[in-house]
């Protein structure tokens, strides 16, 4: 696994500079290794075998906190640049293009069909055709809820406790404690004490 980690670290260290993503042999080998591990996780382990799932996740990813759940299928580029805080939950079809670091805090909820893409390509077609790309980190704070079908683009940070509505395209930072939605994603309101009161009503429900 050292080769995969070293290759991922090499990309991460570029800090937004262009690098050869398509034709560098070490990066191609590292991604193939990660894809093989993803394949095993998605198709060779029964969902009920949680101990085997957790062991493979700890081989694949850079950090896996206690109580993390990743529902198959799950795909990533390198894995070594992904860090998942304790209690975090990733639902079906999460994709993490972790050329730069992708860090999710504690108790982050990710709905189905979400994509976290740290990688981007030059606007210039000539450089793009040479296989060049760059990568910027994605950081998600504690207690964030990300709705279904959200696209997280390179370099964004989501503040603690915020909610990102389904179908959003997040291309800029979102502060803590807000509800944000849209394409591009925008803050629509703060999260207030009334939201907590609704939670109390739910706890008291007989249904």
One Martini backbone bead per residue (centre of mass of N, CA, C, O) as a GRO file, in nm:
protein
  207
    1UNK     BB    1   0.050   0.067  -0.006
    2UNK     BB    2   0.280   0.276  -0.036
    3UNK     BB    3   0.245   0.366  -0.331
    4UNK     BB    4  -0.032   0.495  -0.299
    5UNK     BB    5   0.042   0.701  -0.078
    6UNK     BB    6   0.271   0.841  -0.233
    7UNK     BB    7   0.108   0.933  -0.477
    8UNK     BB    8  -0.103   1.097  -0.323
    9UNK     BB    9   0.103   1.288  -0.188
   10UNK     BB   10   0.212   1.412  -0.449
   11UNK     BB   11  -0.049   1.550  -0.530
   12UNK     BB   12  -0.111   1.706  -0.269
   13UNK     BB   13   0.169   1.876  -0.283
   14UNK     BB   14   0.092   2.075  -0.523
   15UNK     BB   15  -0.122   2.293  -0.436
   16UNK     BB   16  -0.273   2.343  -0.740
   17UNK     BB   17  -0.090   2.232  -0.933
   18UNK     BB   18   0.015   2.096  -1.206
   19UNK     BB   19  -0.043   1.755  -1.323
   20UNK     BB   20   0.002   1.414  -1.421
   21UNK     BB   21  -0.283   1.209  -1.447
   22UNK     BB   22  -0.275   1.014  -1.723
   23UNK     BB   23   0.068   0.928  -1.756
   24UNK     BB   24   0.145   0.851  -1.475
   25UNK     BB   25   0.239   0.550  -1.356
   26UNK     BB   26   0.204   0.580  -1.045
   27UNK     BB   27  -0.089   0.689  -1.054
   28UNK     BB   28  -0.220   0.458  -1.208
   29UNK     BB   29  -0.146   0.237  -1.003
   30UNK     BB   30  -0.286   0.364  -0.757
   31UNK     BB   31  -0.573   0.369  -0.873
   32UNK     BB   32  -0.598   0.066  -0.931
   33UNK     BB   33  -0.570  -0.023  -0.640
   34UNK     BB   34  -0.817   0.129  -0.533
   35UNK     BB   35  -1.027  -0.001  -0.724
   36UNK     BB   36  -0.989  -0.289  -0.621
   37UNK     BB   37  -1.082  -0.227  -0.332
   38UNK     BB   38  -1.360  -0.125  -0.410
   39UNK     BB   39  -1.457  -0.380  -0.544
   40UNK     BB   40  -1.440  -0.559  -0.296
   41UNK     BB   41  -1.633  -0.392  -0.123
   42UNK     BB   42  -1.887  -0.397  -0.323
   43UNK     BB   43  -1.870  -0.736  -0.430
   44UNK     BB   44  -1.705  -0.932  -0.190
   45UNK     BB   45  -1.891  -0.811   0.045
   46UNK     BB   46  -2.107  -0.851   0.275
   47UNK     BB   47  -2.301  -0.627   0.447
   48UNK     BB   48  -2.301  -0.808   0.719
   49UNK     BB   49  -1.972  -0.786   0.708
   50UNK     BB   50  -1.848  -0.545   0.899
   51UNK     BB   51  -1.559  -0.628   0.976
   52UNK     BB   52  -1.452  -0.651   0.683
   53UNK     BB   53  -1.522  -0.369   0.595
   54UNK     BB   54  -1.349  -0.215   0.804
   55UNK     BB   55  -1.077  -0.334   0.720
   56UNK     BB   56  -1.078  -0.224   0.429
   57UNK     BB   57  -1.113   0.074   0.491
   58UNK     BB   58  -0.836   0.091   0.650
   59UNK     BB   59  -0.675   0.032   0.390
   60UNK     BB   60  -0.790   0.253   0.191
   61UNK     BB   61  -0.797   0.476   0.405
   62UNK     BB   62  -0.659   0.725   0.600
   63UNK     BB   63  -0.938   0.760   0.781
   64UNK     BB   64  -1.130   0.579   1.046
   65UNK     BB   65  -1.369   0.616   1.248
   66UNK     BB   66  -1.578   0.553   1.476
   67UNK     BB   67  -1.880   0.441   1.336
   68UNK     BB   68  -1.843   0.401   1.043
   69UNK     BB   69  -2.043   0.432   0.733
   70UNK     BB   70  -2.028   0.244   0.415
   71UNK     BB   71  -2.228   0.227   0.141
   72UNK     BB   72  -2.271   0.035  -0.107
   73UNK     BB   73  -2.130   0.194  -0.339
   74UNK     BB   74  -1.772   0.283  -0.350
   75UNK     BB   75  -1.557   0.561  -0.466
   76UNK     BB   76  -1.204   0.614  -0.548
   77UNK     BB   77  -0.879   0.707  -0.627
   78UNK     BB   78  -0.688   0.652  -0.345
   79UNK     BB   79  -0.791   0.707  -0.021
   80UNK     BB   80  -0.548   0.838   0.143
   81UNK     BB   81  -0.716   1.137   0.132
   82UNK     BB   82  -0.927   1.009   0.330
   83UNK     BB   83  -1.134   1.147   0.602
   84UNK     BB   84  -1.327   0.992   0.872
   85UNK     BB   85  -1.528   1.060   1.111
   86UNK     BB   86  -1.700   0.989   1.368
   87UNK     BB   87  -2.022   0.874   1.268
   88UNK     BB   88  -2.006   0.855   0.973
   89UNK     BB   89  -2.228   0.870   0.672
   90UNK     BB   90  -2.240   0.673   0.367
   91UNK     BB   91  -2.415   0.639   0.101
   92UNK     BB   92  -2.496   0.547  -0.182
   93UNK     BB   93  -2.276   0.649  -0.432
   94UNK     BB   94  -2.005   0.744  -0.336
   95UNK     BB   95  -1.772   0.997  -0.457
   96UNK     BB   96  -1.397   1.021  -0.434
   97UNK     BB   97  -1.175   1.265  -0.563
   98UNK     BB   98  -0.856   1.228  -0.395
   99UNK     BB   99  -0.609   1.421  -0.484
  100UNK     BB  100  -0.698   1.563  -0.252
  101UNK     BB  101  -0.822   1.634   0.036
  102UNK     BB  102  -1.082   1.456   0.228
  103UNK     BB  103  -1.270   1.603   0.499
  104UNK     BB  104  -1.461   1.447   0.753
  105UNK     BB  105  -1.622   1.476   1.018
  106UNK     BB  106  -1.839   1.442   1.261
  107UNK     BB  107  -2.146   1.326   1.186
  108UNK     BB  108  -2.169   1.285   0.881
  109UNK     BB  109  -2.424   1.318   0.630
  110UNK     BB  110  -2.462   1.111   0.331
  111UNK     BB  111  -2.627   1.086   0.062
  112UNK     BB  112  -2.708   0.975  -0.222
  113UNK     BB  113  -2.516   1.059  -0.502
  114UNK     BB  114  -2.233   1.174  -0.416
  115UNK     BB  115  -1.974   1.429  -0.498
  116UNK     BB  116  -1.611   1.451  -0.444
  117UNK     BB  117  -1.414   1.704  -0.615
  118UNK     BB  118  -1.070   1.795  -0.634
  119UNK     BB  119  -1.068   1.783  -0.939
  120UNK     BB  120  -0.918   1.962  -1.222
  121UNK     BB  121  -0.915   2.138  -1.532
  122UNK     BB  122  -0.811   2.301  -1.782
  123UNK     BB  123  -0.940   2.524  -2.004
  124UNK     BB  124  -0.716   2.455  -2.177
  125UNK     BB  125  -0.699   2.216  -2.424
  126UNK     BB  126  -0.399   2.148  -2.448
  127UNK     BB  127  -0.341   2.083  -2.148
  128UNK     BB  128  -0.569   1.885  -2.111
  129UNK     BB  129  -0.461   1.683  -2.339
  130UNK     BB  130  -0.193   1.617  -2.154
  131UNK     BB  131  -0.325   1.537  -1.857
  132UNK     BB  132  -0.382   1.785  -1.694
  133UNK     BB  133  -0.407   1.879  -1.342
  134UNK     BB  134  -0.586   1.976  -1.042
  135UNK     BB  135  -0.597   2.026  -0.672
  136UNK     BB  136  -0.848   2.067  -0.406
  137UNK     BB  137  -0.965   2.080  -0.104
  138UNK     BB  138  -1.205   1.913   0.116
  139UNK     BB  139  -1.422   2.047   0.384
  140UNK     BB  140  -1.609   1.890   0.655
  141UNK     BB  141  -1.786   1.943   0.913
  142UNK     BB  142  -1.944   1.889   1.176
  143UNK     BB  143  -2.278   1.794   1.147
  144UNK     BB  144  -2.328   1.742   0.849
  145UNK     BB  145  -2.579   1.766   0.586
  146UNK     BB  146  -2.608   1.576   0.277
  147UNK     BB  147  -2.778   1.560   0.011
  148UNK     BB  148  -2.891   1.437  -0.263
  149UNK     BB  149  -2.687   1.491  -0.539
  150UNK     BB  150  -2.422   1.622  -0.451
  151UNK     BB  151  -2.174   1.872  -0.554
  152UNK     BB  152  -1.831   1.883  -0.476
  153UNK     BB  153  -1.595   2.116  -0.523
  154UNK     BB  154  -1.304   2.249  -0.542
  155UNK     BB  155  -1.211   2.398  -0.220
  156UNK     BB  156  -1.434   2.340  -0.021
  157UNK     BB  157  -1.622   2.462   0.273
  158UNK     BB  158  -1.806   2.326   0.553
  159UNK     BB  159  -1.974   2.412   0.815
  160UNK     BB  160  -2.090   2.351   1.105
  161UNK     BB  161  -2.421   2.211   1.090
  162UNK     BB  162  -2.492   2.207   0.805
  163UNK     BB  163  -2.721   2.221   0.517
  164UNK     BB  164  -2.742   2.039   0.207
  165UNK     BB  165  -2.925   2.036  -0.054
  166UNK     BB  166  -3.057   1.871  -0.290
  167UNK     BB  167  -2.872   1.911  -0.594
  168UNK     BB  168  -2.626   2.057  -0.529
  169UNK     BB  169  -2.370   2.308  -0.622
  170UNK     BB  170  -2.052   2.335  -0.471
  171UNK     BB  171  -1.832   2.640  -0.529
  172UNK     BB  172  -1.842   2.740  -0.223
  173UNK     BB  173  -1.840   2.846   0.075
  174UNK     BB  174  -2.000   2.734   0.384
  175UNK     BB  175  -2.124   2.813   0.662
  176UNK     BB  176  -2.221   2.785   0.968
  177UNK     BB  177  -2.553   2.717   1.051
  178UNK     BB  178  -2.693   2.635   0.764
  179UNK     BB  179  -2.905   2.662   0.482
  180UNK     BB  180  -2.826   2.511   0.161
  181UNK     BB  181  -2.905   2.579  -0.196
  182UNK     BB  182  -2.822   2.491  -0.527
  183UNK     BB  183  -2.733   2.633  -0.874
  184UNK     BB  184  -2.567   2.752  -0.698
  185UNK     BB  185  -2.490   2.740  -0.377
  186UNK     BB  186  -2.705   2.883  -0.117
  187UNK     BB  187  -2.799   3.074   0.132
  188UNK     BB  188  -3.132   3.078   0.302
  189UNK     BB  189  -3.069   3.002   0.617
  190UNK     BB  190  -3.072   2.970   0.938
  191UNK     BB  191  -3.019   2.785   1.217
  192UNK     BB  192  -3.259   2.734   1.474
  193UNK     BB  193  -3.451   2.677   1.752
  194UNK     BB  194  -3.693   2.571   1.585
  195UNK     BB  195  -3.550   2.315   1.484
  196UNK     BB  196  -3.528   2.188   1.768
  197UNK     BB  197  -3.834   2.185   1.827
  198UNK     BB  198  -3.903   1.983   1.604
  199UNK     BB  199  -3.742   1.754   1.737
  200UNK     BB  200  -3.923   1.733   1.990
  201UNK     BB  201  -4.181   1.655   1.841
  202UNK     BB  202  -4.071   1.392   1.727
  203UNK     BB  203  -4.010   1.251   2.003
  204UNK     BB  204  -4.334   1.273   2.084
  205UNK     BB  205  -4.419   1.080   1.885
  206UNK     BB  206  -4.621   0.785   1.802
  207UNK     BB  207  -4.480   0.718   1.502
   0.00000   0.00000   0.00000
